[in-house]
Amino acid sequence: MKKAFAYYRKSIEREADKSIEGQREEVMKYAAENGIEIIEEFAEVASSATIVRDEFQRMFQALSERSDIDYILEHRFDRATREMDDLGWIFTQLKKILSTKTRLHSVTESNDYDDDHYELFKILIKTLGATEERISAVQRMQDGKRRKAEKGGWLGGTPPIGYKPMIGTGHLAIEESEIRIVKDVFEWREQGETMQEIADRLNEKGYKTRKKKSFYPSTVQRIIKHKNWYEGKGQAPSILQ
């Protein structure tokens, strides 16, 4: 009976990727139908942009310690990587560096690449297409964030003082307890006070940041840089009315 490691990866970049459980179901079915014994399974949620992944590296470490593994079973070749140069590294590592009989093996695609350079070329070209698709997806996400930021949209994380997140909506609401801080900052700034002077006055009034710490000039600066938001010119409700 042939022996194999099984590797499953759900990409952090693509919601449409088949789930790890879905990949596992197909790999297990393939192994049962083809008389392959799965010795160990490796699964992770990780980016396709690198092969420096915990479970992937652990699998290769395990391969270096044994010589009886025939296959690395995957749902598709792109579960190992979507980068063409990384795929080439994997093939080279298995065949020439580890000098192992282990071969990367897809349960849904042709695996006749050992003695057929055209089949290997097709795998590499498909991987190149996956690389371009990943780059395009990342670019679309970055463009979306940029456009949202230009419109004053909230990109996530901790919102500016004066606002709180509306969980599950991607929008912000006014934090009533912080309105006075925001209004004082802009009022004193209009009077010509420096960041340090404003921070000192906030501290004298007993105000604290969200982390229950004193205000500093840098904290005041972060409030002032969101003036468009506070004036209602972005996608957040107006505080400075």
C-alpha positions in Angstrom: 0.0 0.0 0.0 1.3 3.5 -0.9 1.8 5.9 1.9 1.0 9.6 2.0 0.9 12.8 4.0 -2.2 14.9 3.4 -2.0 18.7 3.3 -5.0 21.1 3.4 -4.9 24.9 3.3 -7.6 27.5 3.3 -6.4 30.8 2.0 -6.8 34.0 4.0 -7.1 35.9 0.7 -10.0 34.0 -0.8 -13.4 33.4 0.8 -14.3 31.2 -2.2 -11.6 28.6 -1.5 -12.9 25.1 -0.6 -13.0 24.6 3.2 -10.4 22.5 4.9 -13.1 20.0 5.8 -14.2 19.9 2.2 -10.6 19.3 1.0 -10.1 16.6 3.6 -13.3 14.8 2.5 -12.1 14.6 -1.1 -8.6 13.6 -0.2 -9.8 10.8 2.1 -12.2 9.5 -0.6 -9.4 9.5 -3.2 -7.0 7.7 -0.8 -9.6 5.1 -0.1 -10.4 4.5 -3.7 -6.7 4.2 -4.7 -5.4 2.2 -1.8 -3.3 4.9 -0.3 -2.7 5.0 3.5 -2.6 8.5 5.0 0.1 8.6 7.6 -0.3 12.1 8.9 -2.5 15.2 8.1 -1.4 18.8 8.0 -3.9 21.6 7.9 -3.8 25.4 8.2 -5.4 28.7 7.3 -2.6 30.7 5.7 -1.6 33.0 2.8 -0.6 31.6 -0.6 2.0 34.3 -1.0 4.6 32.4 1.0 5.5 28.8 1.8 6.9 29.8 5.2 3.9 28.4 7.0 3.9 26.5 10.2 2.2 23.3 9.1 3.8 23.3 5.6 7.3 23.6 7.1 6.4 21.0 9.8 5.4 18.6 7.0 8.7 19.1 5.1 10.6 18.5 8.4 8.7 15.2 8.8 9.6 14.3 5.2 13.3 14.8 5.9 13.1 12.2 8.7 11.5 9.4 6.7 11.8 7.8 3.3 8.6 5.8 3.0 6.1 8.6 2.0 5.0 8.2 -1.6 2.7 11.3 -1.9 1.8 14.6 -0.5 -1.9 14.5 -1.2 -3.7 17.8 -1.9 -7.1 18.8 -3.2 -5.3 20.9 -5.8 -1.7 21.8 -6.5 -2.4 25.4 -5.6 -3.0 24.3 -2.0 0.8 24.0 -1.7 1.3 27.4 -3.3 -0.1 29.9 -5.8 3.4 31.2 -6.6 5.2 29.6 -9.6 8.7 30.0 -8.2 7.7 28.4 -4.9 6.1 25.5 -6.7 9.4 25.0 -8.6 11.2 25.1 -5.2 8.9 22.3 -3.9 9.5 20.0 -6.8 13.2 20.6 -6.6 13.3 20.2 -2.8 11.5 16.8 -3.0 13.5 15.4 -5.9 17.0 16.8 -5.6 17.5 18.1 -2.1 15.6 15.5 0.0 16.2 12.9 -2.7 12.9 11.3 -1.7 10.4 9.3 -3.6 7.7 11.6 -2.3 5.7 13.4 -5.0 3.2 16.3 -4.8 -0.1 14.7 -5.9 -3.4 16.5 -6.6 -6.6 14.4 -6.1 -8.5 16.5 -8.7 -5.9 17.2 -11.4 -3.5 15.3 -13.7 -0.4 14.0 -12.0 1.5 12.7 -15.0 4.2 15.3 -14.7 7.3 13.2 -13.8 8.0 12.0 -17.3 6.0 14.5 -19.2 7.4 18.0 -19.3 4.3 19.3 -21.0 2.2 18.2 -18.0 4.6 19.9 -15.7 4.5 23.0 -17.9 0.7 23.1 -17.6 0.9 22.9 -13.8 3.3 25.8 -13.8 1.2 27.9 -16.1 -1.9 27.2 -14.1 0.1 28.3 -11.0 1.2 31.5 -12.8 -2.5 32.2 -13.5 -3.3 31.7 -9.8 -0.4 34.1 -8.9 -1.9 36.8 -11.1 -5.3 36.1 -9.7 -4.0 36.5 -6.1 -2.2 39.7 -7.0 -5.3 41.1 -8.6 -7.4 40.2 -5.6 -5.0 41.9 -3.2 -4.9 45.0 -5.5 -8.7 45.2 -5.6 -8.8 45.0 -1.8 -6.2 47.7 -1.5 -8.0 49.9 -4.0 -11.3 49.4 -2.2 -9.6 50.5 1.1 -8.0 53.5 -0.6 -11.3 54.6 -2.1 -13.1 54.2 1.2 -10.4 56.1 3.1 -10.6 59.0 0.5 -14.3 59.2 1.3 -13.6 59.2 5.0 -14.7 55.6 5.5 -13.6 53.6 8.5 -11.2 50.7 7.6 -11.5 48.9 10.9 -9.4 48.9 14.1 -9.9 51.4 16.8 -12.0 54.4 15.7 -11.0 58.0 16.5 -12.0 59.5 19.8 -15.6 60.6 19.6 -16.8 57.5 17.6 -17.6 53.8 18.3 -18.0 51.0 15.8 -21.5 49.7 15.0 -20.7 46.0 15.2 -21.3 44.1 12.0 -22.1 47.2 9.8 -18.7 48.7 9.0 -20.1 52.1 10.1 -19.4 54.4 13.0 -21.7 56.0 15.6 -21.0 58.9 18.0 -19.6 58.0 21.4 -21.5 60.5 23.5 -19.1 60.4 26.4 -16.2 61.6 24.2 -18.0 64.5 22.4 -16.8 67.1 24.9 -13.2 66.0 24.4 -13.4 66.5 20.6 -15.2 69.9 20.9 -12.7 71.2 23.4 -9.7 70.1 21.3 -10.9 72.0 18.2 -12.1 75.0 20.2 -8.7 75.4 21.9 -6.9 74.8 18.6 -8.9 77.6 17.0 -7.7 79.8 19.8 -4.1 79.2 18.7 -3.1 76.7 21.4 -0.3 74.2 20.7 -0.7 70.4 20.8 1.1 70.4 24.2 -1.1 73.1 25.6 -4.2 71.3 24.5 -3.0 68.0 26.0 -2.2 69.7 29.3 -5.7 71.2 29.5 -7.3 67.9 28.7 -5.3 66.3 31.5 -6.1 69.2 33.9 -9.8 68.5 33.3 -9.3 64.9 34.2 -9.9 63.5 30.7 -8.4 60.1 29.9 -7.8 58.3 26.6 -9.5 55.0 25.8 -6.6 53.2 27.5 -7.1 55.3 30.6 -3.9 57.2 30.1 -3.1 60.9 30.0 -3.2 62.9 26.8 0.0 63.8 24.9 0.5 66.1 21.9 0.5 63.0 19.6 -2.9 62.0 20.9 -4.2 65.5 20.2 -2.7 65.4 16.7 -4.6 62.2 15.9 -7.9 63.9 16.8 -7.1 66.9 14.7 -6.2 64.9 11.6 -9.7 63.5 11.5 -11.3 67.0 11.3 -13.2 66.1 8.1 -14.8 63.2 9.9 -15.9 65.4 12.9 -17.3 67.9 10.4 -19.4 65.2 8.7 -17.5 65.4 5.4 -16.7 61.7 5.5 -18.8 58.7 6.2 -19.0 59.3 10.0 -21.7 61.4 11.6 -20.8 65.0 12.4 -19.7 66.0 15.9 -18.6 69.6 15.2 -21.9 71.2 14.4 
